[in-house]
Amino acid sequence: MKRSWNTWNVRSVLSHVHLPEGIAISLGIKNYNNGQCQREMLIGRDDVIPGPHAYDGSYTSLNVGWHKLKMRVETAVEDGEWYALVTPLETGIKTEALTIEGAVLWNRPGFAQRVEDALIIQSGEKTVTVRASGKHQENEPVTEIASPHLVVFLDQPVAISTNPDKLDETESIIARKKEVFLATRQEHGEQQEAYDAMQSCLAWDTIYDPYNDRMISPVSRIWSCGAGGWVLFEWDTYFAAWMAGLDNRELAYANAIAITDEASESGVVPNVVHASGFRSHDRSEPPVGAITVQALCDMFGETVLAEQLFDALLKWNRWWSENRDKDGYLCWGSDPYEPRHGHYWELNGVNERFGGSLESGLDNSPMYDDVPFDKESHLLLMADVGLMGLYIADCNALADLAERIDRSEEADELKSRADTYAEKLKGMWCEETGLFLNKNLATGEYGSRLSPTHFYPLIARVATQEQAERMINEHFFNPEEFWGEWIMPSIARNDPAYPDQDYWRGRIWPPMNFLAYLGIRNYDLPEARKAMVEKSEALLLKEWREHGHVHENYCGDSGEGCNSPKSDRFYHWGGLLGLIAILDKDS
């Protein structure tokens, strides 16, 4: 994938780059109403409706709006050459112009120049000539653009190509590539629309990391631009790998390797890491790496990924029991360390309650509002059933991988650790409530604030079938707690914080649905399983059909994503809502 044209440039979905040279062709709009130029556009921030995007860049499509202009941009790659067709759908009183910039990105050696009506871009041993059809404005300056560029009126469709000899064939080449790509999506049958939403979001969010010469799928381009080029979160990136694994081994492995490789000296896969080098040395995030790698090994029928990542995942697994254990229970925490960058999150929340809640991945969850934080042990003093369920699953998945790659000694170690924590988790069952409950380790009292994390013991197979049925009948299907038109809210509907609908205080989060589904399918719970599949898919498709959005989180009452400024509109883990349906169909 790193040897062709694709939307590698994080700053704009209208920029196409050839790797490894970094040769870029970036499209923009010149508006004659106010004389301004729009050079960069992002899905979810600007008026962009995403369309299909082949992972390999062989075909892409999206619709763009800016002021009075609306246009469709389609691209294709054939025999190593790039083609684009820009079709105006609506224009202003004076027709807008398309700007076509040439550049060499990331300070790679090379140059771009305009020679009459062509752009010449050279880097390394590769030289690209870009031509466009239509009426050119050769001498019109565009002050916002510093690099060589073409300006072409959008009074008719504009074809662009790096193969001038086939410029007049652009439309037919794109049509052919579109047909080929769309045919590959039909195999998903009734789940095709859910697959389209999930795959399109992941493909548009995949970028090139020039710092480490790798392709990665950050949560969104908006988050990445705000972090200086890219940002990777731990469980988000493992989930990106899981989604890509449906049909792109290379991208799936790349993401799993990328986030695992970010582990610190102590073995912690961090909560967050930025292109600047900042990483959260004080905390990790929910341990989902091993279950992801296990799933990918199953998908592709091989162990190469396990062989590469096993030692790092094992070191991380040991870190949890060595640093987050309190009296045999597991707790979230935040370790003190000397700031290395002066970043906000090095100076705030470290070795404090909020830092511990950040490690949970649930940031402002009401579950942690009144939990004491012990600065000596660096722990939130709450035995967390969600963490324990995920950690036991992590141990079991790693043990399975260890056996596959002939690491029997480590397999025995991991099984023993899983058994130890499973026994402890079994003791957190509340017969009166019919649920595994968090325990305040300072007071010895069990918590009453309920979240989908209380279903995670099902992932670890710790519950009996009878217990699982009580959890589902008394809580999952309880309209006072988690049941409703849209599920599952991040805190029970009868919790005082639910009406906040503020981030993890009541909104619906795709990873919670996904993890709860993984647990439910471990038991004979057909009604709950069916409900989770159908309602998750319906939630994803609601915003996808209306706006072309795949949201970070959704309103627990209305199922809307756009009604909160704290819900990125093109955040790839929203696609987990569709992955549930696809995995269930194939299981």
N, C-alpha and C positions, 0 to 999 in steps of 0.2 A: 504493500500500500504506500510505502514511502518512495516510490519510484514513478510517480505519475502526478497528474493534475487533480487537485481536490480543494475543498474549502478549508485549507489548513490555517489560514490567518484568523486568529481569534477575534480580531477587531471588527470584522464585517463579513456577513454571509454573502456579500456581493463581490468578495475578493477570492480569486482562484489562483492557486500557487502550484508551481511544479517543483517537486522534490527530486533529488536532494539540493538543487541549486538555489532554491528560494526565489525563482523568477515568478513575479506576481503580475496579474492583470486584474485591476480593481475597477468596478463600475460605480458610477455616481450619477447625480442629477443636478443640472443647472436650471434654476427656476428664474423666469424673467418677470415674475410678479414682484419679487423683492430683491432679485439679483443674487440670491444666496445659492450656495452649492452644498448638497448633502453627499458626503464622501464615504461615510460608514453607516451601516445599518445592522441592527441586531433584532432577532425575533424576541418578542416580549417587551422590548423597549420602544421600538419603532413600529410603524404600520406595515408589518410584514406578515403575510399568511403563508406558512411553510407548506410545501408540497413534497413529493417524493424525493428521496436522496439516496442513491445507491452508495453503499459503504465505500466502494472503490472510486467514486466520483464519475462513473461512466454516464450517469444521468442525474440531473438535479432540476428542480422546478420550484419556484415560489412567486407569489404576487406581492408587489410593493406599492405602497401609496405614500405620496408626499405632497402636501398642499392639494392642488387640483389634479395632479398627475396620478394615474393608476397604470401600472404596467406589469406584464408577466415576463419573468426572466427564466429561460431554460438553457441548460448547458449539456454538453456531451463530450465524451472523450472517445476517439477512435484512432487506432494505430498510433497512439502517442500524441495526437494532435487535439487541440482544444477548440470547441465550437460553442458559440452562444447565439441565442435568438432573443432579442428584446422587443416585445410587442406592446405598443401603447394601447391601453384600453379606454382611458379618458385623459384629456389634456386641458390645459388652461387656455385663456384667450390667445396668448402668444405661446406657441408650442414650446414645451421644455426641450432641453438638450440632454443627451446622454454623454457623460464624461467617461473616458476609458484611459486609465492611468497605467503606465508601465513602471516597474520598480524591481529592485533586488532587495529582498527583505533580510532582516536580522544581521545586518552589517556584513553580509557575504560579499566577497570581491566580485565586482562586475559593474555594469552600467546600463542605463536606459536612455534612448534618445529618440526624438521624433524626426523622421525624414519625410517631408511632405505629408502624405496622408497615411503614413505607416509608423508604427512603433518598432524600434529595434531594441531588444533586451538581451544582454549577454552576461553569462555567469559561468565560470569554469570553462568547460569545453562546449557548452550548449549556447546556441544563439537562436532566439525566437523572433519571428517577424509577425506582427499583429496588424491585420487590416480589417476595416469595417465598411459595410455598404452604407448607402444613404448620403445625405447632404452634409458635407463636412464644413465646419467653421474653422478654417485654418489659422486665422490671426486673432481669434477672440481670446483674450486673457481670462483665466479663472484664478483669481488671487488666492483662493483657499488651497490650491494644488501647487506643490513645490516640485513635483516630478514631471517628466515629459508625459503628455497626454493628447488624446484626440477629443474633439467635441463634435457630436453628430446630432442633428435635429431628430426629434422623435415624432415626426409627422407621418411616419410609416415604420413598419418593423425594420429593425437594424440587425443584420447578421455580422458576427465577429468571428474571426478564426486565426489560428496560428499557422494555418495552411492556406495561403492566399489562392493557390490553384483550385481549391475546393470551396472557396467562399460562397459561391452560388449554390452549392449543394448542402449548405448548413441546415436548412429546414428539414430536408429529407434524412440527413444523418441523425439529427436529433429525434425525429419521429421514429426512426428505426431503433435507436437506443432506448427510447421510452417504452416501446412495445416489448422489447426484450426484458427490460427491468420489471415492468409491471406484471409480466407473465410469471415471474418468480414468486410473486406475493400471493398468487391464487391458491397455493398449496395449503394455506391456513384456513381455507373454507369459511365457516361461520365466524371464526375469530380474525378474519383478514383485517377488518377495520381496527380492531384493537391492536393487532400487530403493526398496522400502518402507523398508528399514533406512536407506539413505543419505538419502533425502528427509526421512524423519521426524526424523532426528537434526539435519539442517541446519535444518529448519523450527523445531524446538523451541529450537535454539541461536540463532536470529535474534532480535535485540533492537533497541530504539531507543536511540540515543546522544543524550541531551539536550544534551550539550555542543556538538555540531556539527550538530544537527537532521538526522540521517541514520539509516538502518537499516543495520545491520552484522550479520555472522555471526561472532562470536568463536568460538574453538575449543570453548569450553564455558561454561556459566553459572558453574560452580564456579570455574574460572580467573578469570572476569571479576569475580565477587564478591570474590575475593582480591586483585584489582588495583584496587579502588575504583570499580567500575562497568563497566568493559570492558577487555579486553586484545586487541590485534591482533598476531599474528606474521606475518612477511612471506610465506613460502611457504605457510603454512597458509591465509591469507586468499585468496591467488590460487587455491589449490585449491578453496576454498569457492565462489569465483566460477565455476570450471570445472564443479563439480557442479551448481550452481544453473542453469547454462546449458542443461541438458537441457530445461527447461520453464519457466523464469522469467527472462526477459530483464532485467527490472527489478532483481531481486535480484542476478543475476550481475554486471551493470554496476555496481551500487552497491558491491559488495565490491571489484571490481577498481579502481574509482575511489578508494574509501576508503583502501586500503593504499598506492596510488601517491601519493595526496595527502599522505601522511605523510612523504614524502621530505624530508631535511634540506637546508640551504642548499647543501651540496656535491653534492647529488643522490642521496645514499644513501637507498634505501628500507630502513628500519631492521629489524633482527632483531625488535625488540619495541617497542611503544608502549602506554602506559597512559592511562586517562582523566585521571589526575593531571597529565599533561603529560610524564612521564618517557618518554624514548626512548633507545635504545642508539645514541648518537652515534658510538661507536667501531667499530661493526660492522654489516654487512648480514646477509643469509642467502642460500641458494642462488638464483641468478637464474632464476626461472621465470615472471617477469611477461610477457615478450614472447610466449613460447609459449602462455601462457594467453589473452592478448588475441587472438593469431592464431586460436586455437581458437574463441573466442567470435565473432569476425568471420565465421569459416566457418559456425558454427552458425546465425547469423542472417542471413547473406548481405548484410552491410553493413559499412561502414568507420567509422561514427560513433564507436565506442569508440577505434579506432586514431587517428583524428583528434584526439580529446581527450587521449589519453595519450601520444602518440608522443614529444613533446619531452621529457617527464619520463623515459620509458623510455630514450631515447637518451642523456640526461645520465647516467643510472645506468649504462648500458652503457659509456660512456666512462670513468666512474669506476673500473670494474674494471681496465681496462687501464692506467690512469694510477696506480693506488694498490695494485694487487695483483699486479703483474708483477715477476718476478725472473728475469733472464737469459732472457726470452722465455717463461717458464713462468708459470702463475697459481697463487697460493698464498692460503690463508685468512689473515686478519689481524685486528688490533685496534688502533685508533689512539688515542693519548692525548688526553684533553680535560679541561677543568676541570669538576668536578661542578656540576650545576645544580639538583639536587633533594635530594642526599644519599641517593639510593636505593642499596640494597645493591650493585646491579650497576654503579653509577658508581664505587664504592669498591673493588670486587673484580674481578679478572680483566682489567681494562683494560690494554692494551699488555702482555699476558702470554700465555703459551701457552694457558691455558684460555679467554681471550677469543677467541683465534683459532679454537679448536675450537668455540666457541659460534657463530661466524659460519658454520661448516659446516652448522649445524643438527643436528649429530650429537653435541652436547654432550660426553659422556664416552666417545666411541668409542675403542677400543684403538688405532686407526690413528694417533692423535696422542699416545699415551702418551710416546714417547721422542723426539719431534720437537723439535729446538731452536727457540727463538723469538728472533728478532733484534729488539731494542728500538729500533734505529735505523731499520730499514725497516718495523718494526711487523708483521712477517710470520712465520708458521710456515714454517720453511725446508723445505717439502716441496711439490714440484710435484704437484698433485692431479688425477688423471685425471677424477674426478667433476666437479670444478669446471670443468675445461677442456672436458669434454664438454657440460656445461650452458651454458657461456658461448658456445661455438661455435653451439649451437642457438639461443641468445638472439640472437646476431648475425644468423643466417640468418632467424629469424622476423621480426626488426625490418626486415631488408632487404626481405623480402617485403611487409611492411606499408608500408614506405616507397614501394615501387613502386605499391601500390594507391592511395596518397593523393598520388601525383605528387611525391614527394620523391626524385628520381633521384640527386642529388648525395650525399645521405645513404645511399641504397641502395648506391652504389658504395663509399663509405667502410666500410660495415658488411660488405660482401662481402669486401673486401680484408682487414679485420681477422679475419674468420672464416677465410679462407685461410691467413693467417699462423699463427694458433694451431693450425689443423688440421695444418699441416706439423710443428709442434712436437710435437703429440700423437701423430702417426704415429711419431715417433722414440721414443716411450715403449712401443712394442710390444716384448714379450719373446718371441722366437721359441721359446726353450726352455720357457717357462711356458705360452705360448699365451694371453696376456692382456696388456692395457695395464697397466703398473705405476706406482704412485707412485714418486717419486724424491726421496731426501733430498738437498737442495741443499748441505748442509754437508759431506757425505761423498761425494756422487756415487753412492751405492749405491741400488739399487732396493728398495722395501719388499716384505715378504713377508706382511703382514697384509691379508687380503682381505675386501672388503665388497661389497654390491650396487652401490656407486658405481663399481666397476670395469667395470660393464656400461654406464655412461652414455655412453662414446664411441659406442655404437650410436645414441644419440639424435642425435648430431652427424653420423651417417653417415660417420664417419672410417674405420671398419673395412672391409676388403674382405669379400665374401661368405665367402671361405675362412677369414679370421680370425674372423668372426662364428660360423661353424660350430665352430671350435676352442673359442672361448669357451663356447659352449653345451655341447658334448659333453664337454669336459674339466673344466668348472667348474660350470655351471648344473646339469647332471645328475649331478654328482659328489656322492654321499652323504656324503663326508668334508668337503665344503665347503657347498654350498647346497641340495642336493636332500634331500627327506625328505617325511614326511606333511604337514608344515606348512612353507611357504616364504614369503619368503626371510629367513633370519636376518641380522641387521645386522652380524654378523662371522662368518666361516667357522666351521663346526662344529668344525674341528680347531684353531682358535685357542685358546691358553691361557685367554683371557678369556671364551670362549663359555659355560662352565658358570656364570659369574656370573649370567647372565640378569637383568642389572641395566640397565634403560633401553637405551642403544645398545650395550650389551655382550652381544649375543646375542639379544635379543628381536626379534620381527618387527614392522616398521613399515610401515603402508600406503603412505606416499609413496614408499618405496624400491621396493615392488612396482610401483607405478603408473609410476614413471619407468623402471624396467627394462622394463616392458611397452611403453612408448612406443618404446624402442630396439629391442626384439625385433621389433615389427611393421614396422620399416623394412627388414627382411630376409626372405628366404625361409627361415623357421625354424618351420614349422607345428607340430611337436611341442612345442617350447618355448612357443610362443604359446598353444597349447591348454592346456598344463599351467598356465601363469601365470593364464589366465582361470579355469579350473575350481578350482584350489587357492586362489586369492584369494577367490573367491566362497564357497567352503566355509568358509574361515576366518572371514569376516564373519558368515555365517549360524549358525555354531556358537554364539557368544555371543548373537546376536540371538534365536535360537529358545529358548535356555535361560533368558535373563535380560532380554531387551529391551535389551541393551547394545550400543553401538558404541564399541569401545575405541580408546584412543590407541596402544597397542601390545599385542603378544601373545607368549606364551611360545613359544620356538622348538621346544620338545620336545612340549608338550601342546596348543598352540593356545589355551590359556586366556588370558583377559585379567585376570580377577579375582584371580589368584594373585600380583599385585604391587600394592603401594600406589602405585607410580609409573605407573599406567596409568589415566587418567581414564576413567570408564565411559560417558561420552556425549560423545565428542570427535569433531567432525564429519569429520576427515580419515580416520577409520576407514572412512567411506563410499567412499573411493577404491577399496577392495577390490571394491565392487560396480560402481563406475563402469567398471572394466576390462571386466567382462563386458558391460555395456550398450554401451560404445563398440565393442567387438569385434563385437557382434551387428549394429551399424549400419554397420560399415565394409565 
